[in-house]
Amino acid sequence: MTAWRTLKASVRGAAHVRAGLPSQDAVRVARHRDDMPLIVALADGHGSAKSFRSRRGARLAVVVAQKVCGHLFQLGNPSQIKRWAEEQLPLALVRHWQAQVAQALQRQPFTPQELEPLDAAARRQVEALPALAYGTTLLTVVIAANFILYLQLGDGDILTVSAQGDVERPIPKDARLIANETTSLCSAKAWNEVQVYFQTLAGAPPAFILAATDGYANAYRDDASFQQVARDYWTLLRDEGDGAVKPYLQDWLNEASQQGSGDDISVGIIWQPVGARPK
């Protein structure tokens, strides 16, 4: 199997820097061996008053995604993997994350200082649903020798670029996610909101995959401009290698946040070098 290359980066949003707030994002890249399988997970904690531990929730989410998605490779043929991914994986992800949140709460209960800023209604919400304090989105890309799995809960973007430069979204945008509204791991029955797309690697696989928290796309005036960013990354990596991207990636993300969204931005980049792709 052709080796895939990866890059990752995460920056604190310009608005968070000005307010003295930490980043709420998390990104994790894991390989079970030197080449395969590959799991890239990103999470964006909500950072709202009610989600005052969402930074921790995002970090838990990417670890859980790595662990639960790793189960895919203990199954049999691609049809079994596809069925489990579509029917069982969303529930497994949510329940494992909730279990980790429950353990974190047991070790460190909410403090009066954390709850004090909340009004009575918000406090009742958190007391009724403690996971709300850890609320986060999740994006995951899993690559194996014979398939790619894309998973999304909440806002954020996954773009693929073909060798010819065609950009696609394996998971369509959710029209319900507008302004600051998003589905979340802390949502009631969150497993029903998880979107999964299973792609069998027959024919030409994507040459490039970009997964990004929503702060990146929100830094651009429209989706076409953001898609061009994915093409530009692929062109640089194809023509000049990761040396043309890796040293500058964090600066580019900081610039996008400063001039655009002001939000935290995290990316996971996956690509195949041109000479390595199957003909």
VEXSEGU-153726 format. One record per residue: x, y, z of N, C-alpha, C in turn. Coordinates in pm, whole numbers. Layout:
BEGIN
((X; Y; Z); (X; Y; Z); (X; Y; Z))
...
This chain:
BEGIN
((84; -120; 0); (0; 0; 0); (87; 124; 0))
((49; 221; -81); (122; 346; -90); (115; 422; 41))
((229; 475; 84); (232; 550; 209); (163; 685; 192))
((86; 723; 290); (27; 855; 295); (112; 941; 389))
((124; 1067; 355); (197; 1163; 438); (96; 1250; 512))
((139; 1304; 625); (48; 1387; 705); (120; 1511; 758))
((42; 1614; 778); (84; 1733; 850); (-32; 1773; 941))
((-1; 1834; 1054); (-106; 1887; 1140); (-58; 2018; 1201))
((-152; 2103; 1235); (-120; 2228; 1303); (-244; 2279; 1372))
((-223; 2356; 1478); (-334; 2415; 1552); (-288; 2549; 1608))
((-371; 2652; 1592); (-336; 2785; 1644); (-450; 2839; 1728))
((-412; 2919; 1825); (-512; 2986; 1908); (-568; 3104; 1830))
((-700; 3118; 1830); (-764; 3223; 1753); (-724; 3362; 1798))
((-720; 3454; 1701); (-681; 3592; 1733); (-773; 3653; 1838))
((-903; 3622; 1831); (-997; 3675; 1930); (-970; 3616; 2068))
((-929; 3489; 2073); (-897; 3427; 2201); (-768; 3485; 2260))
((-673; 3515; 2171); (-549; 3577; 2218); (-579; 3712; 2283))
((-662; 3792; 2215); (-695; 3925; 2268); (-769; 3916; 2402))
((-853; 3812; 2416); (-932; 3797; 2538); (-859; 3718; 2647))
((-740; 3670; 2615); (-665; 3591; 2712); (-724; 3453; 2737))
((-791; 3398; 2635); (-855; 3268; 2649); (-773; 3161; 2577))
((-774; 3038; 2627); (-699; 2930; 2561); (-772; 2880; 2437))
((-698; 2811; 2353); (-759; 2743; 2238); (-852; 2634; 2286))
((-961; 2613; 2212); (-1056; 2507; 2244); (-1042; 2388; 2148))
((-946; 2395; 2055); (-930; 2291; 1954); (-835; 2180; 2000))
((-847; 2065; 1934); (-752; 1955; 1952); (-736; 1884; 1819))
((-616; 1835; 1792); (-590; 1758; 1670); (-493; 1645; 1704))
((-518; 1528; 1648); (-436; 1411; 1679); (-420; 1325; 1554))
((-299; 1281; 1527); (-269; 1192; 1415); (-210; 1065; 1473))
((-264; 951; 1433); (-216; 823; 1487); (-203; 722; 1375))
((-94; 646; 1380); (-73; 534; 1289); (-54; 408; 1374))
((-120; 301; 1334); (-105; 176; 1407); (27; 108; 1372))
((77; 137; 1250); (210; 94; 1211); (275; 210; 1140))
((392; 186; 1080); (461; 295; 1011); (380; 348; 894))
((298; 262; 832); (225; 306; 715); (74; 305; 735))
((17; 196; 783); (-127; 179; 790); (-167; 118; 923))
((-292; 138; 965); (-386; 240; 917); (-354; 376; 977))
((-417; 476; 922); (-394; 614; 961); (-524; 675; 1011))
((-520; 741; 1127); (-639; 805; 1184); (-604; 949; 1216))
((-678; 1043; 1157); (-660; 1185; 1184); (-790; 1236; 1245))
((-783; 1293; 1365); (-903; 1341; 1434); (-883; 1485; 1479))
((-989; 1566; 1462); (-989; 1705; 1506); (-1117; 1730; 1584))
((-1107; 1814; 1686); (-1225; 1850; 1765); (-1220; 1998; 1797))
((-1337; 2058; 1807); (-1350; 2202; 1833); (-1446; 2220; 1950))
((-1390; 2244; 2068); (-1474; 2266; 2185); (-1553; 2395; 2171))
((-1674; 2396; 2226); (-1765; 2508; 2201); (-1717; 2640; 2262))
((-1656; 2634; 2377); (-1601; 2756; 2437); (-1705; 2854; 2489))
((-1830; 2813; 2497); (-1935; 2901; 2549); (-1932; 2899; 2702))
((-2013; 2986; 2762); (-2017; 2991; 2909); (-2058; 2857; 2968))
((-2156; 2791; 2904); (-2204; 2663; 2956); (-2105; 2549; 2929))
((-2020; 2566; 2827); (-1922; 2462; 2793); (-1784; 2504; 2843))
((-1775; 2525; 2973); (-1655; 2583; 3032); (-1539; 2484; 3043))
((-1566; 2356; 3013); (-1458; 2257; 3008); (-1444; 2198; 2867))
((-1483; 2274; 2767); (-1483; 2218; 2632); (-1343; 2194; 2577))
((-1245; 2266; 2627); (-1108; 2237; 2585); (-1071; 2094; 2621))
((-1108; 2054; 2743); (-1085; 1917; 2786); (-1172; 1820; 2706))
((-1295; 1860; 2677); (-1383; 1774; 2598); (-1328; 1746; 2460))
((-1266; 1847; 2397); (-1208; 1829; 2264); (-1089; 1733; 2270))
((-1009; 1746; 2373); (-894; 1657; 2386); (-938; 1513; 2410))
((-1042; 1496; 2490); (-1096; 1362; 2509); (-1150; 1305; 2378))
((-1213; 1391; 2298); (-1277; 1345; 2175); (-1177; 1287; 2076))
((-1063; 1351; 2058); (-968; 1300; 1958); (-902; 1171; 2004))
((-884; 1156; 2134); (-830; 1030; 2186); (-932; 918; 2170))
((-1058; 947; 2201); (-1164; 849; 2185); (-1180; 809; 2039))
((-1173; 905; 1948); (-1186; 874; 1805); (-1078; 778; 1760))
((-956; 801; 1804); (-846; 712; 1769); (-871; 571; 1821))
((-914; 562; 1946); (-934; 431; 2008); (-1050; 356; 1944))
((-1164; 422; 1929); (-1283; 354; 1877); (-1266; 320; 1730))
((-1211; 410; 1651); (-1192; 381; 1509); (-1089; 272; 1488))
((-999; 255; 1583); (-903; 146; 1573); (-970; 9; 1572))
((-1091; 1; 1628); (-1165; -126; 1629); (-1200; -172; 1488))
((-1210; -78; 1395); (-1243; -114; 1257); (-1149; -220; 1201))
((-1023; -214; 1245); (-922; -300; 1185); (-915; -437; 1251))
((-1005; -459; 1345); (-1019; -592; 1404); (-1133; -670; 1338))
((-1201; -604; 1245); (-1313; -668; 1177); (-1264; -738; 1050))
((-1357; -793; 975); (-1321; -874; 859); (-1308; -796; 731))
((-1392; -828; 634); (-1380; -770; 501); (-1442; -630; 498))
((-1418; -555; 388); (-1468; -417; 381); (-1619; -403; 401))
((-1697; -501; 358); (-1842; -489; 376); (-1879; -494; 524))
((-1810; -579; 601); (-1834; -584; 746); (-1790; -454; 813))
((-1676; -402; 770); (-1626; -276; 826); (-1722; -163; 795))
((-1770; -157; 671); (-1864; -52; 631); (-1992; -59; 715))
((-2044; -178; 734); (-2168; -194; 809); (-2148; -151; 954))
((-2038; -193; 1016); (-2013; -154; 1155); (-1991; -4; 1165))
((-1919; 54; 1070); (-1893; 198; 1073); (-2021; 278; 1064))
((-2111; 236; 980); (-2235; 310; 959); (-2338; 285; 1070))
((-2339; 163; 1125); (-2445; 127; 1219); (-2402; 134; 1365))
((-2273; 110; 1394); (-2229; 99; 1533); (-2130; 206; 1575))
((-2050; 253; 1483); (-1943; 346; 1518); (-1995; 475; 1583))
((-2100; 541; 1529); (-2146; 664; 1593); (-2184; 644; 1740))
((-2258; 538; 1768); (-2298; 511; 1906); (-2177; 481; 1994))
((-2082; 404; 1942); (-1963; 371; 2019); (-1882; 495; 2051))
((-1868; 584; 1955); (-1793; 708; 1977); (-1857; 792; 2088))
((-1986; 813; 2076); (-2055; 898; 2173); (-2049; 837; 2312))
((-2076; 708; 2322); (-2077; 644; 2455); (-1938; 642; 2518))
((-1834; 619; 2438); (-1699; 620; 2493); (-1662; 761; 2538))
((-1699; 862; 2462); (-1670; 999; 2503); (-1745; 1033; 2631))
((-1872; 996; 2637); (-1950; 1023; 2758); (-1889; 954; 2879))
((-1839; 832; 2860); (-1776; 760; 2971); (-1650; 832; 3018))
((-1573; 884; 2923); (-1452; 958; 2960); (-1488; 1087; 3034))
((-1594; 1153; 2990); (-1640; 1274; 3058); (-1683; 1241; 3200))
((-1757; 1132; 3217); (-1803; 1093; 3350); (-1684; 1065; 3443))
((-1581; 1001; 3390); (-1462; 974; 3470); (-1391; 1104; 3507))
((-1382; 1197; 3409); (-1318; 1326; 3437); (-1393; 1402; 3545))
((-1525; 1396; 3541); (-1607; 1465; 3642); (-1592; 1401; 3780))
((-1579; 1270; 3781); (-1562; 1202; 3909); (-1430; 1243; 3973))
((-1326; 1256; 3890); (-1196; 1297; 3943); (-1195; 1445; 3982))
((-1269; 1527; 3905); (-1267; 1671; 3929); (-1409; 1727; 3914))
((-1489; 1723; 4019); (-1625; 1779; 4014); (-1621; 1928; 3982))
((-1733; 1978; 3932); (-1742; 2121; 3904); (-1717; 2202; 4031))
((-1647; 2311; 4015); (-1617; 2397; 4130); (-1715; 2514; 4135))
((-1733; 2575; 4250); (-1818; 2695; 4258); (-1768; 2806; 4165))
((-1637; 2814; 4147); (-1581; 2918; 4061); (-1621; 2896; 3914))
((-1634; 2769; 3872); (-1675; 2740; 3735); (-1823; 2770; 3714))
((-1903; 2742; 3816); (-2048; 2757; 3802); (-2095; 2900; 3829))
((-2018; 2976; 3902); (-2061; 3109; 3946); (-2099; 3203; 3831))
((-2025; 3202; 3716); (-2062; 3295; 3608); (-2195; 3262; 3539))
((-2251; 3142; 3561); (-2372; 3100; 3490); (-2496; 3157; 3559))
((-2594; 3195; 3475); (-2722; 3234; 3534); (-2796; 3109; 3579))
((-2909; 3127; 3642); (-2981; 3013; 3701); (-3022; 2910; 3595))
((-3069; 2960; 3480); (-3114; 2868; 3375); (-2997; 2787; 3321))
((-2883; 2851; 3295); (-2766; 2781; 3243); (-2714; 2680; 3345))
((-2717; 2719; 3472); (-2669; 2626; 3574); (-2757; 2502; 3580))
((-2887; 2521; 3567); (-2977; 2405; 3567); (-2948; 2314; 3447))
((-2919; 2374; 3333); (-2886; 2293; 3214); (-2762; 2209; 3237))
((-2659; 2270; 3292); (-2535; 2197; 3316); (-2554; 2089; 3422))
((-2631; 2119; 3524); (-2656; 2020; 3628); (-2736; 1902; 3574))
((-2828; 1929; 3481); (-2908; 1822; 3421); (-2827; 1742; 3319))
((-2734; 1809; 3249); (-2653; 1744; 3145); (-2508; 1788; 3164))
((-2436; 1726; 3256); (-2299; 1769; 3285); (-2207; 1766; 3163))
((-2234; 1676; 3067); (-2149; 1668; 2947); (-2152; 1797; 2867))
((-2255; 1881; 2889); (-2262; 2009; 2820); (-2139; 2094; 2847))
((-2084; 2082; 2966); (-1965; 2159; 3001); (-1845; 2121; 2916))
((-1847; 1999; 2859); (-1736; 1947; 2779); (-1767; 1949; 2629))
((-1873; 2016; 2587); (-1925; 2005; 2452); (-1823; 2033; 2342))
((-1825; 1951; 2238); (-1727; 1963; 2130); (-1778; 1897; 2003))
((-1727; 1941; 1891); (-1751; 1875; 1763); (-1642; 1770; 1742))
((-1652; 1697; 1630); (-1551; 1596; 1598); (-1546; 1572; 1448))
((-1425; 1572; 1393); (-1399; 1534; 1254); (-1295; 1422; 1257))
((-1315; 1318; 1177); (-1219; 1208; 1174); (-1206; 1154; 1032))
((-1083; 1128; 992); (-1055; 1059; 865); (-972; 936; 898))
((-1018; 820; 849); (-949; 693; 871); (-910; 637; 736))
((-782; 606; 719); (-733; 553; 591); (-672; 416; 614))
((-720; 318; 539); (-666; 183; 541); (-623; 146; 400))
((-575; 24; 384); (-525; -17; 253); (-633; -18; 147))
((-758; -45; 188); (-863; -61; 87); (-985; 28; 109))
((-977; 122; 202); (-1090; 214; 220); (-1045; 341; 290))
((-1130; 444; 276); (-1119; 566; 356); (-1254; 587; 422))
((-1251; 620; 549); (-1373; 651; 624); (-1367; 797; 668))
((-1474; 870; 638); (-1486; 1010; 680); (-1600; 1018; 782))
((-1577; 1091; 890); (-1678; 1102; 995); (-1684; 1247; 1043))
((-1806; 1294; 1063); (-1823; 1432; 1108); (-1942; 1444; 1201))
((-1920; 1516; 1311); (-2028; 1555; 1402); (-2010; 1703; 1431))
((-2103; 1784; 1384); (-2094; 1927; 1405); (-2025; 1998; 1291))
((-1990; 2126; 1314); (-1932; 2205; 1206); (-1786; 2168; 1184))
((-1725; 2232; 1085); (-1592; 2194; 1038); (-1601; 2146; 896))
((-1487; 2115; 836); (-1484; 2083; 693); (-1386; 1970; 665))
((-1428; 1882; 574); (-1338; 1783; 515); (-1347; 1800; 364))
((-1234; 1830; 300); (-1226; 1847; 155); (-1128; 1746; 99))
((-1161; 1692; -19); (-1067; 1606; -90); (-1033; 1672; -222))
((-910; 1648; -269); (-865; 1700; -398); (-814; 1583; -481))
((-863; 1571; -603); (-816; 1465; -692); (-683; 1504; -754))
((-619; 1409; -819); (-493; 1439; -887); (-511; 1544; -995))
((-633; 1558; -1044); (-663; 1659; -1147); (-702; 1794; -1087))
((-707; 1803; -955); (-739; 1929; -891); (-886; 1951; -862))
((-969; 1848; -876); (-1112; 1861; -848); (-1135; 1849; -697))
((-1208; 1944; -641); (-1234; 1946; -497); (-1375; 1892; -471))
((-1386; 1805; -371); (-1516; 1750; -333); (-1528; 1749; -181))
((-1653; 1743; -137); (-1684; 1723; 4); (-1742; 1583; 20))
((-1668; 1489; 79); (-1725; 1356; 98); (-1848; 1358; 188))
((-1853; 1455; 279); (-1971; 1473; 364); (-2027; 1612; 336))
((-2149; 1622; 282); (-2205; 1754; 248); (-2221; 1842; 371))
((-2221; 1972; 347); (-2246; 2065; 457); (-2387; 2044; 514))
((-2398; 2056; 643); (-2526; 2045; 712); (-2590; 2183; 716))
((-2701; 2200; 644); (-2765; 2332; 631); (-2817; 2385; 765))
((-2830; 2296; 863); (-2882; 2340; 994); (-2777; 2416; 1075))
((-2649; 2399; 1038); (-2542; 2456; 1119); (-2512; 2597; 1071))
((-2579; 2694; 1132); (-2560; 2833; 1096); (-2520; 2913; 1219))
((-2451; 3024; 1194); (-2400; 3109; 1302); (-2319; 3022; 1398))
((-2352; 3024; 1526); (-2277; 2945; 1624); (-2349; 2817; 1664))
((-2454; 2781; 1589); (-2528; 2659; 1621); (-2457; 2538; 1561))
((-2441; 2433; 1639); (-2378; 2312; 1588); (-2427; 2191; 1665))
((-2429; 2076; 1599); (-2448; 1951; 1671); (-2319; 1920; 1745))
((-2327; 1829; 1842); (-2217; 1815; 1936); (-2217; 1677; 2000))
((-2101; 1638; 2050); (-2093; 1513; 2126); (-2178; 1518; 2252))
((-2209; 1636; 2301); (-2291; 1647; 2421); (-2440; 1656; 2390))
((-2478; 1656; 2262); (-2619; 1665; 2225); (-2695; 1539; 2269))
((-2822; 1555; 2296); (-2907; 1439; 2324); (-2910; 1349; 2201))
((-2885; 1220; 2221); (-2880; 1123; 2111); (-2785; 1172; 2002))
((-2665; 1214; 2041); (-2568; 1268; 1946); (-2531; 1169; 1837))
((-2542; 1038; 1866); (-2508; 938; 1765); (-2596; 949; 1640))
((-2716; 1002; 1656); (-2802; 1020; 1539); (-2756; 1135; 1450))
((-2668; 1220; 1501); (-2619; 1335; 1425); (-2485; 1310; 1358))
((-2422; 1197; 1387); (-2291; 1167; 1328); (-2309; 1128; 1182))
((-2234; 1194; 1095); (-2237; 1163; 952); (-2114; 1078; 917))
((-2138; 969; 846); (-2031; 876; 809); (-2035; 851; 659))
((-1919; 858; 596); (-1909; 822; 454); (-1793; 724; 437))
((-1824; 608; 383); (-1727; 501; 362); (-1692; 493; 214))
((-1565; 509; 180); (-1520; 510; 42); (-1426; 393; 17))
((-1468; 300; -67); (-1381; 189; -105); (-1276; 240; -203))
((-1152; 201; -181); (-1044; 252; -267); (-1031; 165; -390))
((-1129; 180; -479); (-1124; 117; -611); (-1108; 229; -712))
((-1009; 216; -801); (-983; 326; -893); (-890; 427; -831))
((-912; 554; -860); (-821; 659; -814); (-867; 715; -679))
((-787; 699; -575); (-822; 759; -446); (-795; 909; -450))
((-842; 984; -351); (-806; 1125; -346); (-654; 1139; -339))
((-603; 1246; -396); (-460; 1274; -386); (-429; 1350; -258))
((-531; 1420; -206); (-510; 1512; -94); (-639; 1522; -14))
((-627; 1529; 118); (-743; 1546; 207); (-709; 1654; 308))
((-801; 1748; 325); (-787; 1853; 426); (-904; 1843; 523))
((-873; 1827; 650); (-975; 1834; 756); (-944; 1958; 839))
((-1045; 2039; 867); (-1021; 2165; 937); (-1138; 2201; 1027))
((-1108; 2254; 1144); (-1214; 2308; 1228); (-1273; 2432; 1161))
((-1393; 2472; 1202); (-1469; 2570; 1126); (-1405; 2709; 1122))
((-1311; 2736; 1211); (-1245; 2865; 1208); (-1170; 2892; 1079))
((-1131; 2785; 1007); (-1057; 2803; 883); (-1148; 2850; 770))
((-1255; 2775; 744); (-1347; 2814; 637); (-1410; 2950; 666))
((-1436; 2978; 794); (-1499; 3105; 831); (-1408; 3225; 810))
((-1280; 3199; 785); (-1187; 3309; 758); (-1193; 3356; 614))
((-1271; 3287; 529); (-1278; 3320; 387); (-1418; 3368; 350))
((-1425; 3448; 246); (-1552; 3514; 211); (-1656; 3416; 159))
((-1613; 3306; 99); (-1710; 3208; 47); (-1643; 3072; 36))
((-1724; 2971; 5); (-1672; 2834; 1); (-1574; 2814; -114))
((-1595; 2885; -225); (-1503; 2871; -338); (-1362; 2915; -299))
((-1352; 3021; -222); (-1221; 3069; -177); (-1155; 2967; -85))
((-1235; 2905; 1); (-1179; 2805; 91); (-1136; 2681; 14))
((-1213; 2640; -85); (-1175; 2525; -166); (-1044; 2551; -240))
((-1022; 2675; -279); (-898; 2708; -349); (-778; 2690; -256))
((-797; 2712; -127); (-690; 2688; -31); (-647; 2542; -36))
((-744; 2450; -42); (-710; 2308; -50); (-632; 2279; -178))
((-676; 2336; -289); (-602; 2317; -415); (-459; 2371; -405))
((-445; 2486; -342); (-313; 2547; -330); (-220; 2460; -246))
((-272; 2406; -136); (-191; 2316; -56); (-146; 2196; -138))
((-241; 2137; -210); (-207; 2019; -290); (-103; 2052; -396))
((-116; 2165; -460); (-20; 2205; -563); (120; 2219; -503))
((129; 2284; -388); (260; 2300; -324); (321; 2165; -285))
((239; 2080; -225); (290; 1950; -181); (328; 1863; -300))
((249; 1868; -404); (276; 1788; -525); (405; 1834; -593))
((421; 1964; -606); (532; 2018; -686); (661; 2036; -606))
((647; 2066; -474); (766; 2102; -398); (786; 2019; -272))
((688; 1938; -233); (702; 1855; -115); (664; 1928; 12))
((671; 1856; 125); (621; 1915; 249); (708; 2029; 300))
((829; 2042; 247); (913; 2155; 285); (858; 2289; 242))
((764; 2286; 146); (701; 2410; 101); (581; 2448; 185))
((539; 2359; 276); (420; 2383; 357); (450; 2378; 507))
((517; 2273; 551); (533; 2248; 694); (592; 2366; 771))
((699; 2432; 723); (757; 2541; 804); (667; 2664; 815))
((569; 2675; 724); (488; 2796; 717); (344; 2776; 761))
((305; 2651; 786); (164; 2619; 807); (106; 2695; 926))
((175; 2696; 1036); (122; 2763; 1154); (107; 2914; 1130))
((203; 2974; 1062); (193; 3117; 1031); (74; 3146; 941))
((50; 3058; 843); (-64; 3077; 753); (-196; 3069; 829))
((-205; 2976; 923); (-328; 2963; 1001); (-346; 3085; 1091))
((-237; 3132; 1152); (-247; 3253; 1234); (-295; 3372; 1151))
((-243; 3384; 1032); (-283; 3494; 944); (-431; 3485; 908))
((-478; 3362; 879); (-620; 3344; 846); (-708; 3383; 964))
((-668; 3346; 1084); (-747; 3382; 1202); (-745; 3532; 1227))
((-627; 3592; 1214); (-614; 3736; 1241); (-691; 3820; 1140))
((-689; 3780; 1013); (-753; 3860; 909); (-896; 3816; 880))
((-935; 3703; 936); (-1067; 3650; 904); (-1152; 3622; 1026))
((-1159; 3497; 1066); (-1258; 3453; 1164); (-1226; 3495; 1307))
((-1098; 3508; 1341); (-1061; 3532; 1480); (-1069; 3408; 1566))
((-1110; 3296; 1508); (-1134; 3174; 1583); (-1008; 3087; 1586))
((-1007; 2988; 1678); (-904; 2885; 1674); (-913; 2813; 1539))
((-799; 2768; 1488); (-796; 2691; 1363); (-705; 2571; 1382))
((-757; 2454; 1348); (-675; 2333; 1348); (-695; 2261; 1215))
((-588; 2203; 1163); (-596; 2130; 1037); (-522; 1998; 1047))
((-573; 1901; 973); (-502; 1777; 947); (-494; 1762; 797))
((-375; 1747; 745); (-351; 1737; 601); (-297; 1598; 570))
((-356; 1534; 470); (-317; 1399; 430); (-298; 1400; 279))
((-187; 1343; 232); (-167; 1339; 87); (-74; 1224; 49))
((-78; 1194; -79); (12; 1094; -135); (109; 1164; -230))
((239; 1147; -211); (335; 1202; -306); (308; 1150; -446))
((328; 1235; -546); (291; 1201; -683); (357; 1074; -730))
((485; 1059; -705); (555; 941; -754); (515; 813; -687))
((446; 827; -573); (409; 709; -494); (270; 658; -525))
((187; 740; -592); (48; 699; -615); (39; 589; -719))
((-53; 496; -701); (-69; 389; -800); (-115; 445; -932))
((-66; 386; -1040); (-102; 435; -1175); (-230; 368; -1222))
